[in-house]
Amino acid sequence: MLQPGDMAPDFDVPVLIGGVKKQFRLSERRGIQNLALAFYPMNWEPVSARQMVGYQVEREKILERQAEVVAISVDHIMNATAWEREIGPFDFLLASDFWPHGDVSRRYGVLREHEPWAGASERAVFVIDKAGQVAFSKVYPMNQLPDLDETLEALRGR
């Protein structure tokens, strides 16, 4: 798993923002804003739903830190579209690490290679600073909601 001080690997994935499909490339955000990459195992899972709703509820606090959330799962973008329609909309990015399957999760060291949930990503948060370096990284138990205050603190002063 990537650690603070490591350079964040670049990636280019389809994303949804407010139900609209776009492309997202990490390197295009360098020098512009901090990012909280929130890897989560899958859509349609209760802890993931609470996690995404929490990011939306606390969106102003994230924006105050000149940051954006990029939530990443290995589910297909069309699956994310249906899920967002049910529990959203969200004003942050929902990214699909579907093809090549789990490539971004693997490069960040959070693709689950073992059961349960082999092939899904761990529930993990990485804060990437404007220079493209990992400033914070943590894996959470699959059934545990990541501590949003911890993420906000990691974004503070970036």
Sequence and secondary structure as in RCSB ss.txt:
>XXXX:A:sequence
MLQPGDMAPDFDVPVLIGGVKKQFRLSERRGIQNLALAFYPMNWEPVSARQMVGYQVEREKILERQAEVVAISVD
HIMNATAWEREIGPFDFLLASDFWPHGDVSRRYGVLREHEPWAGASERAVFVIDKAGQVAFSKVYPMNQLPDLDE
TLEALRGR
>XXXX:A:secstr
   TTSB    EEEEEETTEEEEEEGGGGTTT EEEEEE S SS HHHHHHHHHHHHTHHHHHHTTEEEEEEESS
 HHHHHHHHHHH   SSEEEE TTTTTHHHHHTT B  SSSSTTSB EEEEEE TTSBEEEEEEE TTS   HHH
HHHHHTT 
